[in-house]
Amino acid sequence: TGSVYVFRTSDGGATYGQVAKLTASDAAGDKFGYSVAVVDGATIVVGAPNGEAAYVFRTTDGGATYDEIAKLTPSDGAAGFFGGSVALAGGTVVVGAYADDDGSFLSAKTKSGSAYVFRTSDGGATYGEVAKLTASDAAKDDYFGYSVAIDGATIVVGAYYYGSNNWKGSTYVFQTSDGGATYGQVAELTASDATTFDYLGTSVAIDGDTIVVE
C-alpha cells in the first residue's frame, strides 16, 4: 500500500517537523511512494507502479494539509510499472513506465519503456495526458523511463539497460516548442568512455542548460 511523509521547516532548516502523511484514496498493494517529486512546496506527485498510477496532492494552506487532487493513469492502458519514476515542474508532470511493452513498433513483451507527460491548464483542477515519449532507437529491455527529470520545456529520460545486452545505458532529451502540446527528441546522451554494466541513466537531473546523469 505505502505512504509518503511530508516534513517542513519554519526556522531556516534548524529543525523539521512532520506536517502530513499522504496515502492514496484507493491504494491496495500498489507500492504508493515508490517515487516522489515536489515543486514549490505546494504540489507533490507520488508514483504507485504496482497500481499503474501516479497521484497529485496539493496544499492550499501553506503546507498544513495536503489533498489528493488527481490520479494519473496512461491513456493507452499500458501496464509497465507506470509510476516507477516521476518528475514535476510547474503544471507539467512526467511519469516513467520503464517496463512498458510498446507494441506499436516492437513485438510484445519487449520492456523497451516509455514516459508519459501530463499537463494542467486550470491550476491543477484537472490533468490531461499530452504526450507519450519513446526512444528513437528503442530496443528490447532498454528500460526507457527508469528515471525522469524536467526543467521548463526540457524533459530528460534515462534508459539504464540500453545497449544490446551490454547495459552501457543511455539518456534521451526531449523538448517542446509549442508550450507543451508536443515533444520531440533532440538528443541522446552516452558516456564518452562507456563500458559494459555502466547503467548510465539510472538517475537523471536537469537545471537550465546542465544535465547530470548517473
Rosetta blueprint (number, residue, H / E / L):
1 T L
2 G L
3 S L
4 V E
5 Y E
6 V E
7 F E
8 R E
9 T L
10 S L
11 D L
12 G L
13 G L
14 A L
15 T L
16 Y L
17 G E
18 Q E
19 V E
20 A E
21 K E
22 L E
23 T L
24 A L
25 S L
26 D L
27 A L
28 A L
29 G L
30 D L
31 K L
32 F L
33 G L
34 Y L
35 S E
36 V E
37 A E
38 V E
39 V E
40 D L
41 G L
42 A L
43 T E
44 I E
45 V E
46 V E
47 G E
48 A E
49 P H
50 N H
51 G H
52 E L
53 A E
54 A E
55 Y E
56 V E
57 F E
58 R E
59 T L
60 T L
61 D L
62 G L
63 G L
64 A L
65 T L
66 Y L
67 D E
68 E E
69 I E
70 A E
71 K E
72 L E
73 T L
74 P L
75 S L
76 D L
77 G L
78 A L
79 A L
80 G L
81 F L
82 F L
83 G L
84 G L
85 S E
86 V E
87 A E
88 L E
89 A E
90 G L
91 G L
92 T E
93 V E
94 V E
95 V E
96 G E
97 A E
98 Y L
99 A L
100 D L
101 D L
102 D L
103 G L
104 S L
105 F L
106 L L
107 S L
108 A L
109 K L
110 T L
111 K L
112 S L
113 G E
114 S E
115 A E
116 Y E
117 V E
118 F E
119 R E
120 T L
121 S L
122 D L
123 G L
124 G L
125 A L
126 T L
127 Y L
128 G E
129 E E
130 V E
131 A E
132 K E
133 L E
134 T L
135 A L
136 S L
137 D L
138 A L
139 A L
140 K L
141 D L
142 D L
143 Y L
144 F E
145 G E
146 Y E
147 S E
148 V E
149 A E
150 I E
151 D E
152 G L
153 A L
154 T E
155 I E
156 V E
157 V E
158 G E
159 A E
160 Y L
161 Y L
162 Y L
163 G L
164 S L
165 N L
166 N L
167 W L
168 K L
169 G E
170 S E
171 T E
172 Y E
173 V E
174 F E
175 Q E
176 T L
177 S L
178 D L
179 G L
180 G L
181 A L
182 T L
183 Y L
184 G E
185 Q E
186 V E
187 A E
188 E E
189 L E
190 T L
191 A L
192 S L
193 D L
194 A L
195 T L
196 T L
197 F L
198 D L
199 Y L
200 L E
201 G L
202 T L
203 S L
204 V E
205 A E
206 I E
207 D E
208 G L
209 D L
210 T E
211 I E
212 V E
213 V E
214 E L
